[in-house]
Amino acid sequence: MSKGAAVTETQQVRIPTARRNPYKDGPFWGICIGHAFTHWYPSSMYILLPYIVIAYNFSITQAGLLLTLRSLITAFLTMPIGAFTDMSRKKHLFLAASLFLVGMPFLFIGFVQEYWLFALLFIVMGVGNEFWHPASYTTLSQRFPEQRGLTFGYHAMASNLGDMLAPIVIGALIVTYTWQEIIYWNFVPGVFFAIFILITLRNMNVDPSRLTKANADSASGLKDYLTGLKELLRNKTVVLIAVLSGIRAMAQNGIMILLPLYLAMQMGLNAFWVGMTLGVLQAGGLIAAPIVGRMSDKSGPRKILTTLMVATSIMLVIVSFIRNDWILIGTIAVLGFFLYAIRPVMQAWAMESTDTKVAGTATSLLFSMQSLMGAASPIIGTYLAQTYSFSVAFYFLAGVILAGNLVIHFIPNK
C-alpha cells in the first residue's frame, strides 16, 4: 500500500493512533481539502452579498438578518447532527452530504427574487456546513490524539484557504461578468469533491468503540449516547469553551457581514478589491492556524487565547479609523491572523477535555453555541451600521471579543 493511501478498517485496529504521521495520512488530507470547499461557498456568498443588496434594493439590516436566520436554524440542528454522527460509523456519508448541501443553493440563488427564498437558501447552506464538523473533528481527534492542536490547525488552515480564495476569485469574475452569470458554476466543485470523498474515504473507520472495546461491530446506542451527553453537559471546561467559541463566532460573523458592505458601499472599492481584502483577512488566518496550533500543543491554550482575543479587539478598533486603502488591507491581514488563530486552539482544548465516545457531540455543542450566539451579531452590527455608523458597529464587535477573556478566567486549570 502506498504511503498516502487510505487506511482500511482492519489496519486501523492494528496501528496505534499515536504512531500515525498526519503528513503521510491520506484521510487527513482528504478531510482538510473537503473542509476548504465547505468554506468556499459561504465566503462566495459574503462577496456576493453587497451586490445582491444593491440589485434587489435590500437594506443593510435585511442583509444581516439573512445570516441571523441561518445561524438560529443551524443552532437547533447542530446537536442532533452531532448525535447521528456519534452513532454512525459511516462518517464519510456526513462529509459528502455536507459538500452537496452547502453548494446546492448556488443553483437557485441567481434567479430568486423573494426575500424569504434568499433566507431559505442561506439556511440550507448553513445546515450543509454543520454536517461537516462533527464527523471531521471526531475523526481527527481519534486518529491523532497527541497532535490535536497540529491537525486541527491544518484543518482550520484549509478552511481559511477556501475562505481566502473564494472572494478573490468571485470578486475578480464579477468585474468581468455579472454575478448572476457566474453563480451557477459554483455548484460544480462541491459535487465533484463529494463524489471524491465517497470513494476515497469509504473504508475509513472512526468508530471509537473499535479501539476501546472487544465488541467492535456495533455503533453506540441511544442509551449510551444520552448518558455521554449528560456527562458532557456536566463538564464545566467543555461548556465554558463552548461559550467562548460562541463569543468568537459573534465577532467573526459580524466582521464577515460588515466588512464587505463597508468596503463596497462606504469605501467605494470595486468587487475585485473587496474580494482581495476579504482574501487577505483569511490569509492571515491561513498562516496563523498551524503555527498557533503547534504552540498550544506545547504551552497550553489559556495564555495563547487571552493574547489572541485582546489583540483581535485592538485590531477591530484600528480598522474603523483607517481611510487609506493599502494600510486598511494590511491591517485587515493582521486582524485575520489573530481572529482565525483562536478557533483551532479552542477546538483542541475541547477535544482534550472530552471522552472520544461523545467527541462528535462535543463538537456539535461548540458549533451550536457558535450558531446561537453568532446569530446576534449580524443583525445588531448591521443595525448599528445603518442607524449610526460602521465605526460604532466595529466598536461593538471589539467589545464582544474582549469579553471572552472573562470566560477564560473561569475555565478550570485541569
PyMOL commands that set and color helices and strands:
alter all, ss='L'
color gray80, all
select helices_A, chain A and resi 9-14+17-19+22-24+26-56+60-86+91-107+115-143+148-176+179-182+184-200+209-212+222-233+236-266+271-299+301-319+325-352+356-374+376-387+390-410
alter helices_A, ss='H'
color red, helices_A
deselect
rebuild
show_as cartoon
